[in-house]
Amino acid sequence: MTSQQLKEAIKETAYDLGFQRTVIASLEPMETERQEYERWLALGYAAGMEYLKRNPHFRTSPQLLYPEGRSAIVVSVSYYSEVPEPPPGFFGKVARYAVGLDYHAVIRAKLRELNARIEKIAGRKILAKAYTDDVSLFEQGLAARHGLGFAGRHTLIIGPQLMGTYNFVAELITDLELDADEPYQGTCGKCFRCGEGCPTDAIKFGVGVDANKCISYLTIENKEGIPLALRKQLGRWVFGCDVCQDVCPYNQKPNVSPWEEFSPEKGAGHYLDLISILQLQTETDFRERFAHTPLRRPKLRGLTRNALVVIGNILAEASGSVSASGVSSTLTEKEMYMCLHALTQFLSSRPEPMLKEHAYWALAQHPAEETVSQFKRLMDDEDEYVRRMVGEYL
């Protein structure tokens, strides 16, 4: 079998496994991509993600990641699923990529299976390692350099033939000597719908995403509180955000994921019950509930913080339509009571100051002034940090 025949057989095998696009990549250093990456870092757009700031040269040199490698098989697979209508009450939205099982484990297992099948085709043992979004590799640059798609203004890889952006990208670096594929020539043209639609203005034309403002960063990687100026822009996003993808013209006809592991039935689903998040007592409870899903990433502390912000935003939405009885027309009396009770119980559990302040912020969005006044009286017992932060909005 010639190198070209093996290359085609690999792509066919990957397609049979469900990978919707496969290209072969060189492991040569990505010099142009490194310069762009360093420019992005210099602007401070990596925010608190210190791991992204370490050694850009290593991150853009695939050969250093796996010295035994000679080429990379770069694949993509859709994670798209339709989002149902939101349930009534206090529920937060989950980004599509996270509604099912943890893609790291799922894709690595699929790549190991791909390697096993390639070994049968090649008739020999193949040294290989599978990676997906969990090592020091500038995956976007590698994928774009070899035609998996092109990087849109939202920095996501846009696949050809309206494959869109709802795709995971992964690599199988092997010791096979395979000819690399050429870049795919695509463009956003003059379109900037992703930037115009971004709730926090995180996408900068021609530069990329400022993680300091990105909802995905704020709700997942961010270890601190959600900045006051950005809380209302989170809307109902409790984990991640899909807005820049939802408005992208290349996503008019997205392919539904071919793997059941990424279906909402297998994981946390498209919506989270926010009150139940506040009632989780320990990290053990949290891990048991979200085992094998991406929602473990921010840990209980981070997901609780997010839930408090979204609860506040739902209360703020309700404040615009308060009936004569003082009860929101979009929330039932029972829903409102359960929310206030949950927040009261949460505060009584004496959480850390950052979470306590977020709980007070949520309460400050309540449509009934007497409720807000009631909680103002609790402030006398709080420490200086909480009193100072809460004083900015109560």
N, C-alpha and C positions, 0 to 999 in steps of 0.2 A: 504493500500500500504506500502510495506516495504521500509526501507531506500535505499536499493540497487535498488529496482524498481523505486523509485522516482529519484534516481541518473541517471538511464538509460533514464527515461522519459525526464529529463532536457536536457540531451545531444541530444536526438532526436529532441526535440523542438528547441534547439539552432541551430541544423543543418537545420531544416525547415526554420528558419529565415535567413539563409545564412552564419552563422558562420561555418567555415569549420573544426574547431577542438575545442573541449571543454574538460576541465579537472577540477577536483575539488581540491582545495588547502586548506591546513591547514593554520590557522592564527598564528601558533606558530612563535616565533622570528627566524629569519634567521641568526644564529650565524656565520656559515662558510661564508655565502655570505657577512655578515657585515665586516668580516676581509678582504675579497678580495676588497670590496668597499673602506674601509679605506686605504688599501694599494694604490689603484688607486688615491685616494685623496692626499695622502702623496707625490706622485710623481708630483703633480701639474697639473695633466691631466684634471682637471675640468675647467681649464682656468678661464675665467671671470664669470662663472655661480655660483655665490655665493649661490644661493638657493640649489645647490647640496651639498654644504659643511656644511650646517647647520644640526646638530643633526643626524648623520648616524644611531644611535640607533633607533630613531623614524622611519626613512625611511625603516629600515629592520624589523620592528615590526608591521605587518598588523593589529593586534588586537587593537593597539593604535589609528589607523586611524579611526576605527569604532567600538567602544567598544561593541555595541549591536550585532556585528557579531559573527558567530560561524564557518563559512566556506566561501570560496570564489569560485565562478564559474568563471573560467578564460577561455577566448575565444580568437580566432584569426579569422581574415577575410582578404582575399586578397585585395590589392589595385592595383594590377598589370594591366597595359594597355600597348599595343604596342606603341612604339615611332615611329612616322612617320619621313620621311626625313625632314631635317631642311629647312625652307624657305630661299630664298636668302636674302642677306642684313644683317642688324644688329638685330639679334634675339639671345636671351639667352635661355639656357635650364633650365627646372624646374624639380626637382626630382619627380619621379612617385607618391610618396605619397601625393604630394601637387597639382596635376593637377585638382582635382575635388573639391567638397565642403569640408569644415572643418570637419575632421574626429571626432573631439571631440563631436560636436553636433550630428552628424549622429549616431555615435556608442552609445552615451548615450541614445538617443531615442530608438534605437534597444534593448538595455539592459533593458530599462523600459518596453518595450513590452514583452521581454522575462520574466521579473518578473511577469507581469500581467498574462501571460499564465501559469506560474508555480503556481500562486495562485489558478487558476482554477483546476489544476491537484491536488494540495495539499489540496484544499478545505478550505483554511484559508488565512487570511491576513499575508503577509510576510514582515518583516522589511528588507529593502535592500537599498544599495547605489551603484550607478554605477560610475566607474572611468576609465579613459583612459589617461595616460600620462599627467596628469595635477594636481597631488597631490604628497605629500611626500611619495612615495612608490617605492621601488626598484623592479619594475615590471619584469625586466629581471630575477632577482634571483628567484622570486616567480614562474614565468612561467617555468623556467628550473627545479626547485625543484620538480615540480609535473607533469612533462611529456608533457607540451605543445610542447616542442622541447628541443634542447640543444643550449647552447650559443657558436656560432662560434668564430673564432679568431677576427672577425670584431665586436664581442660582440652582434650581432643580433641573435635572436632566429631562429634556423633552424628546421622547422617542419619535421616530419617523412614522409616516402613514397614520397620523392621529393617534399614536399610542399614548400620547399625553405624558403626564407626570406622576400619576398614582402608581409608581413602580418602585420596588426595592432594587437596589444595585448591590451586586456581590461579586467576589472574585475567587477563582480557583487558580492559584499560582502553581505551576507544574514544571517539571524538568524536561518537558517536550519542547523541541525546537520547531516553533510554528511561525509562519509569516504573519506579521501584524496587519490589522485592517486599517484603512484610511479613515480620517474624520468624516462625519456626516455633515453636510452643508445645510444648516437650517438657520432660521433667524426669527426674531420677534418683530422685525420691522420697526415701525413707529409705536407699536403697542406698548402700553405701560399700565394695563388694567390691574396687574398684580399690585403695583405700587399705589395706584389710585384707590384700590379696594382695601388695602391693608389698614385695619382699624387703628394701629399705633404708628403709622407712617414709618415702618421699620425698613422698607425696601428703598434703596437709594439708586436712582437711575445711573446705570453704567458702572456701579461700584459693587453692589451686592446687598446683603442683609446686615443691618445693624442689630446684632443680637441683644444689645441693651434694651431694645424696644420690642423685640420679637416675642409674640405671645407663646410660641413653642419654647423658647428659651426661658421666659419668665415662669412658666408653669412646670417645667421639667428640670432643666439644668440649674436654674437659679437657686441658690441656697439661702438667700436673704428674703426679706419681705417684698411684696409687690409694691412698687412705687405708687404713692398716692395718685399722681397725675395719670397713671395708666390703668388703674383698677376698673374704672367704668368701661374702658375700651375692651376689656377682656370679655364683656358680654356674658355669655353662658359657657365659654370655653374653660373647662376644668382640667383638661389635659391636652396640650398641643393646640393646633389651629389648622384649618384647611382653607381659609379664605382666599389666599393667593392662588390656590389650585382651583377652587370653585369658579373663579372668575376668568381663568386662563382659557382663551379660545381653543387651544389645543386639546382641551378636556371636554369637548362637546359630546363625544361618544366613547367614554372610557370602557375598557374591557373589565368585566367582573373577574375577580381573582379566580384562577383555576384550582386553587388549593383550599380545601375546607378548613384547614388550620387557621386561615385568616378570616373566617366568617365570624360575625358577631356572636353566633351561638356558642362558639368555642371559647370565647374570652369574656372580657368585661362588657362588651356591647357598645352601642353608640351613645348611651346615656348612663350617667351615674346618679344614684340616689344620694343627694348631698347630705341629708340628715343622717343617713346611716354611716357616712364617712366620719361625722363628728362623734358618733357613738363607738367607734373603734377604740379600744382601750390601750392596746399594746402593739409593738412592732410585730409580735408573733401573730396577733389577730389580723393585722394588715397583710403580712406575707401569706397567710393561709387563704385570705380572700382573693388576693391578686396573684397567686402562684402561677408561674409560667406565662405571665402577660407583661407587656411593656410598662404597665402602670406601677410596677414596683420601683421604677427609676427614681422618682422624687422622694420616696419613702413616705411613711405616715405623716411626718411633719410637713413635707411639701404639699402633699395632696390635701391635707387638712387646711392649710393656708389657702390653697386654690378654691376649695369648697366654700370657705368663709367669704371670699371675694364674690363668687358667683351667687351665693345666697344674698349678699348685699345688693347685687345688681338686679336680682329678681324682685327683691323688696322695692328697689328704686323704680322698676317698671310698674309695679303695682301702685306706687304713690301717685302716678299720673291718672289713675282711674278709681279714686276712692268714692264709695257710695255715701249716701246721707248717714248711714249707720256707722260710718268710719271704717268699714271693712272693704278691702279691695274687691272689685268686681272680677278680677282675674285670678284671685286666690280665694278659696273657700275659708270660712271661719275656722274650720278644723285644720286646714293646711297652715293657716297663719298661727294658730295656737301651737301646733306641733313644732313649728319653726322657732317661735319665741321660747318655748319650753326647752328645746334642744340647745339653743344658744345660752340660756340661763344655766342649764346643766353643764354645758361646756365651760363656762366661766367659773362655775363653782368647783370644777376639777383642778383649778389653779394651773392652767397651762403656762408655758414659757411666755415672757413678755411679748415677743413678736406675734405669736398666735393670739394672745389675749387682745392685743391692739387690733388685729384683723377682725376679731369677733365684735369688738366695740364699733368698728367701722361698719360692719354689716348691720348692726342694730341701728346705727345712725341713719340708715337708708329707709327705716320703717316709716310708713305713711302716717302713723298716728303720733302726734307730737307728745301726747301724754306718756307713750311708751318710751320715747327717746328721753324725756325728762326723768323718768323713773331710773333709767340706767345711768344718767348723768350723776345721780346721787351715789352710785357705787364707786365713783372715781376717787373719792377721798381715801380709800384704802389701797389704791394702786401705787406702784413705784413711779419714780420721776419720769422714766422713759415712756411708760404708757400714758401718763397724764399729759406729757408734752406732745406726743403724737396725736392722741385723741383730741387735744385742745385745738388742733388745726381744722377739725370738722364738726366738733360738738359745741 
